[in-house]
Amino acid sequence: MTAAVSGRLGWILRNFRYFPPEGAQALNRLPREWSQPCQSPKGVWTTLSGTGGDHWGVCAEPGLGLANPCGSLPAQCVPPCCSSVTPGSAGSELLQGSAVHLPCPERFPVPRGEAGPGAGRGRGRPCSGQPSNSRAGFRARSAPLLAPWVARKFASWALATGERRAAASPAVPCCLSPVPTAAAHSGALGSPVPAATASLCPRRGSAIAKIAGSNAARLSSFESQVNMWVLQEEVGGRRLTDIINTEHENVKYLPGHKLPPNVVAEPDLLKACAGADVLLFVVPHQFIGKVCDQLKGHVKKEAVGMSLIKGVDEGPDGLRLISDIIHEKLGIEMSVLMGANIANEVAEEKFCETTIGCKNMKHGQMLKELMQTPNFRVSVVQDADTVEICGALKNVVAVGAGFCDGLGYGDNTKAAVIRLGLMEMIGFSKLFCKGPVTPATFLESCGVADLITTCYGGRNRKVAEAFAKTGKSIEQLEKEMLNGQKLQGPQTSAELHRILKSKNVVEKFPLFTAVYRICYEGKPVTDFITCLQSHPEHM
């Protein structure tokens, strides 16, 4: 076990790679002979021997990864090989995640019988008072779990969350605006460099802003202020942005849940997003084009975006993912976040899981650090297209579940809706995903977990139930039940129907088709039960 761990560390340190938290914990379990007797709140200074008596040094802090061995340690824990570098000097500007080669053959010999961790693998960089990967004046003090180039590139983060009307702050923009005409809200998470967000979903955006603000205040790699872009509106004779900035609460869309004081509402989208390195988008999918048009030319080309938008669009070749639209308009790399994350429960810090789909795993781990809390656990998968499709299609299935509730059917029927809906989600993904579809992705939070939650507790189910009971239109129910916010399920069903029709495969997806025809063609709600009874899965 020790040899395996040490071998792995040697390779990581030589190649300056990402070092996962479990590896950092393993460091503290190395033989005592390998540890410099130097304890500090930041961990244990440890040297690992390689070929020719060379040594590597790390300060291991469980859960945080590798610390800079040349200065970011407390004064009592500066390693002998870097004794010329004092805390606060240029070396201390390196972020946690840096790994520096220490040529110290006279210290810490390898215990007999143990292989050196880097045997036969070449040499790393020498340690000096001015490390080659440091930057004068760089403010971020730690970037857990990031390789040095990642730490430098993403010294600051940006969060964009969508609420129909949103609040924004100068450093970390986040969108919480409830107005349907404003397609986005944008925000940057506590970091030296601003970030941006686009959003029209005030409740969910506020819940995400709460997480972002808390992490920005907690992590030393971020500046504490988080900007939240909000479309201005009056609430009780006061501007919503003023209320958020003074009372730290989105009283209209997420009442009863205090936002961190470092979350600041900003009504100007471009100001909220200026200089952002990371953009989080949380807007109704029908508004994303307008938001991106506003941001075009004002976003850094090297920025990384993450979409929390649950919807799809129709393109000339069929399916067009929202993340693809953002990428095409803004030219930035995109990831997605989807999962069983009902906004109120997220804001109440009730335990839940979520899934980040990111084809670049280095960026995925960075985004995980940005979003994860003890009660908001994040998994990262590379099957990003499937993650995004799951987030869109589950809303259509939830509308069907609401129809069943409105007609008085029970849990057995709803279980059938969930199963058949999942089968159609998988079939649709296999038919339209550009890359391979990983079956395991459907077992992540973005898949079956989000589907179950939405079919029992989401607003698509709730409004569809009222639709079946009252006979009122979807538009009227949106005004009465959602403060005018748009329901995603019916809109997505219409887009799906056009895509399926263009490919001549409508009959392969009877559940999706039944939802569309009931919502838009005036078919009776009871037709949904007929659809279940005659579904091809039963033939």
N, C-alpha and C positions, 0 to 999 in steps of 0.2 A: 504493500500500500504506500509506504514511504517513498520507495524508489519510483513508483508510478507518479506520485504527486510531484516529487522533485524533478523528474524528467520533464513533466509537463510545464513546470514553472520555468525551467531553463529555456525551453523553447519559447515560452511567452515573453520572457524578459529579453531574450535576444532579438526577437522579432517585433517587439513593441505592440503586442496584440491586446485585444480586450480580455480582461481577467474577470471571470464571473465570481459572484459573492461566495459560492460554496468553496471556490479555490482559496479565497482569502481566509476563510475559516480553517481550511485544511492547513494553511501555513502555520497557524498557531498550534497545530498538533504535531509539528516536526520534532525530531529528537532535541533534547535540551542542549546537546553539544553544538547544535547549529544556531543557537540564538544568542545574540549579544545580550548580556544581562542589563537591559535598559528598558524599563517599563514607562509608559506614559498613557494619558487618556486616549491617545491616538493609536495605541496598540503596542506591539512588540517589534523592535528592530531586529531583523533577521537577515543573515547573509547565507547565500547558497554557493557552494564551491563548484567550479567547472574545471575544464582542462587547464593544465599548466598552472594550477594554483590560483587562477583568477576567481573573483567573487562577484556576486550580484547582491544588491541590497534592496530590501523592501520594508516598509512599515505596514504590517498587516493589521487592518481593522475589520473585524467580521462584518460582512454585508456591504463593505464599501469598496473593496478592490485594492489596487496598489497605490500607495502614496509616493510622492516624490521623495527620493532618498537624499536629495541634496539641499534641503533647506526648508521644506514645508513641515518639518517635525518640530516639536517643542525643543527648547534650548537643551534640556537634559537628555534629549534623545537624538542629537546629531551624530551620525555614524563616524567612526574613526577615519574612514577613507574620505570623508567629505568634511573633515573638521574645519577646513578653511572656509567653508560656506556657512554663514550664520543665518538664523531665521530672519526673514525680512529682506534678505539680499535678493539679487536677481534669481538665484536658484529657487527661492521660495515662491516665485511666480508660476512655477510648473504646477499643473493640476494633478490631483489624484488620478491615477491612470497612467502616469509617466513611469517608465522603467529605465534605469540608467545602469550601465555596466561599470562595476567598480574594480579596477585592477589592484587588488590588495593581497598579494600572494602570502604575506607573512601572517595573516590573521585568519582565524576560524577554519582550521583544516577540516577536511571531510573526515567523518568518523570512519574507522577502518571497516572495510567490507561494504561500504556504501558507494554507489556510483555517483559521480558528479552529475548534476541536473542537465548540464549542457554539453556533455561529452561528445566530441566529434561534430559539433554543430556550428563552429565558427565563433566569431567574437562580436560583442555588442559595442555600444558607444562608451567612450571614457567619461568619467564623472569630472566635472570641473566647476569652478565658481560661476561660470556663465554657460550653462548647458545650451547645446545647439538648438534645443526645441523650446526654449523659453522666450518670453516676449516682454520687453521692458514695459512697465506700467500696466500689465494685464491684471485686471482686478479680480476675476473669479479665482477663488482660493481652492476650490475642489470641484472635481467633476467625476463623481463616482461611476465606475464601470465603463469609463471611456478611454480609448487609446488616445495618446497625445494629440494626433491630428484631428480627431473628433472633438476633443475638448476645445481646441483652438477654434475650430470651425463653428462649433455650437456653443460659444461662450454665453450666448443669450438665447432665450426661447420666446416664442410668441404663442399666445393662445387665442383662438377665435371660436367663440361659441355662439350658437344661434338661438335667439329668442325673438319672437315677432317684434318686440321692441327691446333694444339692448342698451346697456350702459357701458362706457368705455373709460380706460385710464391711459395715461400717456406712456407708461412703460410696458404694460401688458394688455393689449386690446382684447376685449371679449364681447361678443354680440349678444345682447339680451332683448333686443327690441321686438315688440309685438306687432309692429305695423307691417301688413302684408306687402306693401309697395316697396319697402326697403329690404332688399334681398339679403343683406348680410350684416353681421356685426363682427368686429374684429378686435383681438386683444393680444397683448404680449405679456408673457409670464415674467415675474420678477427676474430680470437679468440685465446685464450691462447693455445688451443690445435689444432694441424693441422688437416685438413680434406682432403678428396680426391675426384677426379672426373674422370670419363672415358668418352672420347668423340671423335667422328670423324666428327662432324657437326660444322664447324668453325663459320658460321654465327650465328646460333642459340646459340651456346655455348658462343660466345662473348656477345650476348644480355643478356644472363643469368648472365654472369660474371659482366656485368655492374650493374645489380640489386644487385648482391651479394656484390660487392665492395662498392656500395653506402650504403647498410645497415650495412656493417661491419664498415664503417667509422662513421656512425651515432649512432649506438647502443653501449653503454658503456660495454655491456656484451661480445663484440667481440674485439679481437685485430684488428687493422686496416688493416693489410696486408692480401691480398687474393692471394693465389697461383693459377696459371692457367697452367695446363700441356699442352705443345704444342710440336708437332713433328716438328723438325727443318727443315726449307726449306729456300731457298734464294729468296728474292724479291728485284729486282733492285740491285743485288750484295751485299745485306745486309741480315743478318739473321732475320727472322721474329720475333724471340723472342727479339732481340735487338731493333727492330723497336717498338714493343709493349712496351718495358720497358723504352724507351726514349721518344717516341712520343705519347704513351698512345692511340694507335689506331691499330686495326687490318686492315691494309691498303689493304690487299688482299681479305678478306672475309666479312668485315663489314666496308668499307671505309666511311669516313665522320661522324663517330660516335666516340666520345672520350670516352675512358674507364677511370674510376677513377684512379688517380695516385697510389692508394694502391693496384691495381691489377697488379701482377707481373708474367711474363711468365717464366715457368720452363720446360726445355726439358726432365727432368728425371721423369718418372711416379712415381717411388717408392719414390723419394725425395718429390715430390709434395704431395703424399698421406700419408707420414709418420705420424703416430700418429693421424690420422683423426678420429673424432667422427661421422661425418656425411658425406656421400658420395653421390654426385649427378652424375648420369650417363646420358650422352647425346651423344650417338654414333649410327651410323647406326646399325640396329639390327644384321646384319650378322657378325659384328666384335666383338660382346660383349663377346663371348666365349674366344677369344684370349686375350682380355683385362683382363678378370677375371683370366685367367691362369697366367698372369703376376703379378697380385695383390695377388694371393693366397699365404697365409702365411705371408703377409705383412700388413694385415688389422686387426684392433682390433675387437675381437669377439663381443664386446658390441656396436660396431658402428651401426649406422642406415643409410640405403641407400635409395635414392629416384631416380627412373628411369624416365627420360624424353624421353625415346626411344619409338618410335611409330612403333611397329612391333610385330610379333608373330613368333614362331618356331614350328616345328613338333617334337613331342615326340613319344615314343613307344605306349602311350595310346591316341594319338591324339594331341590336342592343348597343347602347352607348352608356357607359358607366359615368357617374357623377365625377369620380376622381379623374377620369379621362378628360372630361370637359374642363376641369380646373387646370389640368396639366397642359392642355392645348391652348388655353387662353392666357395662362400666366407663365408657362414654360418652366414650372418647378416640379421637382420630384414629389410624388404623392403616396401617402399611406392611408389606411382607413381604420376606424375604431367602431366596432359594433358589439352589442351584447345585451344581456338581460339587465337593463339599467333604467328602471322607472325613475323619473327625475326626483319625485318626492322622497323615495327611499334612499337614493344616492345622497340627497341633501341631508337626510336624517342620519347618515353614516351607518345605515344598516348594511351588513355584509353583502357584497355582490361580486360578480366576476365580469370581466369584459375581455374582448379579443382585439388585438391590433394585427391587421394584415399589412405586412411590409416586405417587399421583395428584397430590400437591402437590410440585412439583419443588424448591421451596425447602427443604422438609423432607428431600427425597431427597438433596440435596447435603449437608445437615448430617449425615445418617446415613452417607453415604459417607465423610465426614471421620472419623467415629467409628470406622468399621470397616476402612478401607483401610490396607494395608501394602504394601511393595514386592513381597511374595510372596502377597498376598491382594488381588487387583485387583477393583474393584467397578465395575459399570456400573449406571446408573439408568434405568429405563423407567417410563412412566406406566400401562402395561397391567398393573396390579397383580393383577387377578383371574386373568388367564392365567398369570402367574408363579406364583401360589399353586396353581392347578390342576395345572400341570406338576409341581410339587414333590410333590403327592399321588399322581398317577396313575402316575408313573414307578416307584413301589414295586410296584405291581400287575404291571407289565410285567416287572420284575426277578424276581418270583416265577416267572413263566413261563420266563424265561431259566434260572433255577435248576433247574426241572423238566427242561429239555432237557439241562443238564449232568449231572444225576443219571441220566438215561436213556442217557447216552453219546453224545449228538449233538455235532456240532462247531461251529466258528465260522460256517460258512455258515448253519446253522440259527439260530444266535443272531442273526446279522445280519438274518435274516427276522423274527425275533421283535421286534427293535428297530424295524425299518421298519413292520411292521404295528401294533406298539404305538404308535408315533408317530402313525400315521394315526388310530388310535382316540382318542388324546389330543387331536388337533386337532378331530376330529369332536365329541367331548364338550364341548370348550371352546366351540365355535360354538353348540352346542345349549343350554348352561346358563349361559354368561357373561352378566352383566347388560348390560355395555357391549360395544363393538366389540372383536373379536379381531384383533390385529395379527400377521400371519404371521411377521414378523421376530422376534417374541418367542421363537418356537420355536427360533431359531438362537442365542439367548443361552445363557449357561451354565445357566440354569434349565431349558432345554429339552433339545435333543438332547445337549448335553455331559453334563448330569446323568444323562440316560437311559443313555448309553453307560457311564459310570462305574459306575452302580448295577448294570447288567446284567453287568458283569465283576468288580466288586470290592466291592459292597455286601453287607450282612449279610442282606438279603432274599434275594438270590441264593444265598448260602452256606447258609442254613437250608433253603431250598426244595430245594437239591441233596441235603442230608441227608435231607429228607422223602422224596424220590423213592427214595433208596438204602436207607434203613433201615425205612421204614414207620412210624416213630414219629410221634406227634402233634405238631402245631405247639407246643402248650403244653409238652410234655416237652422239645422241642428248645430252646425259649426258656430253660428252666431250665438245661439242660446247656451251651448254647453262648453265651448272652447274659447270664449272671448274673441271670436272671430278668427282664431288660428285655423290653419288649413289641415284637413285630415289627409294623411298620406296614402292610406289603403285604396280608396276609390280612384284617386288620381293615378296611382301606380297600376291598378288593374286596367285602366284605359290605355296606358302606354304599353303594357304587356300585350294587350289584345291586338294592337296595331302591329307590334313586332311579330307575334305569332301568326297573324294573318298574312303578313308579307312573306313569311317562310312556309305558309300553307301547312301549319302544324296545330291549328286551333283545337282540333279534336283530341289531341294528345294531352291537353291540359283542361279538362272539364271543370275543375273547381275554380281555377282562375277565370275561366270564361263565364261561369255562372255568376260570379261576383260582379263582373263587368256588366253583364246584361241586366241584372237586377238594379244596379246603380244608375245605368245610363240608357237602357232601352225600355224601361218600364215593366220588365218582367216581374211577376209576383214573387215575393220572398220564398214562398213554398217551393218554387222551382229549385232552390238550393238543396232541399231534402231529396228531391227527385234526382238531382245530380249525384248525391252521395249513393243513393240506391242503385244507380246504373253506372257507377264509376268503372272504368276499364279494369281497375285492380280487382274487381269482384267478378269479372267475366272469365 
